[in-house]
Amino acid sequence: MQIILKNIGRRFNRDWIFRNIDYTFTSGETYAILGPNGSGKSTLLQILNGSLSPSTGDISYSLNEQLIEAESVFKQLSLAAPYLELIEEFTLDEMTDFHFKFKKYREGINKEEVIDLLNLEGAKNKLIKYFSSGMKQRLKLALAFCSDTPLLMLDEPTSNLDSQGVDWYLNLVQKYALNRLTVICSNQEHEYSFCRHQLNISDYKK
């Protein structure tokens, strides 16, 4: 998977959030998009995943040297983000089944292993709306990491997680982020310290 940005910029009204981004994201590499709160990290991530169009510039996607249309990129990615809602009327069991109607399980993983990974075997039939914020965040991450997609995108991945949850997240990274294009939006070093590349939004505020 490869994503190429050429002169990408985004503005709201007359104010530029960022501009003149030339950057290439490549499979097998880990990238951190950095910047303070409100700097535009999530906006850039939404442009990368095709859910938001840039105000200027071009973005192209390819997989195995075959071009992918922007509107089809969602098929190739897994996303966990604070603004991504779970269906709270579903049970854990139903939410897992629903998610994997649209994504394939990674090789060697099934529903039981996802629930076991969450350590929520006793909550299979519990409605998501009764989950704590930390349980919901773990579920979002587990669904993203366990989906067989070449592109993994995480926005503020340890929000609502305690120190034990952070260790759990880092363990997922070691197990399931290899050989993928991984992009993480963060301003918390423990979330992205393993990333080999960094893109700082503040460098594109000119």
Steps between C-alpha positions, in 0.01 A plus 500: 500500500627846415348845548655798323414858597585782261457860617216400732325776692175538689322812613179587680350823375807717429730346756753240393536211745806375311634533148778390265531144632708279272538160661498129422369227731622148419401148606696343781582839652363673810413870499406744772302814417587743779374834623315665790127459550304677228797517264340293224633148563157338475418709194809371321414144604152541351656619175731199503213257549289660228218627721596866445619673185800736503438865412800490271747244372480137393498170686552162338472144633645177372509139613741256335570774244130520406331837540204520740223757474463722808140386554618138524783552748274415795508136388874491564514662844416446864438805718470565872425856608316687778244631249431152360180382666414146599140380466400514863180298456713200396650252740872432484426179310276683250743790456783262419286307248385826340852640462633184339224496242697784341856401587677166495661360812878492500633153435473280808246725674127444554225658710581299810862610486401866461279479808772310685749770402267753663474279810122552484374144465242567772369806314421337163128569543537837669379806309777735387318795660576350841874475429737743670686748280814289540320181391364680193846623408646151537227366274569760230869417508449123498267518200750716309809296583330165431366600158695376199573833331825641360432840657459562874404847626479596867401838640588556867509123556541500878230754580293368795755224572678460833866395530407133468301586186799683355716189546223295334499742204878480459476122501245519218740720305776241529270218391282656232660814355782324318499494118225762485498869426430639848411867561446638850375847595624596843662748734579232760846351450411158641245459219747549215851443640541193278422694179793531261373817331343820630299769324446813710196703398665815636753482215216558251334804655684754285 
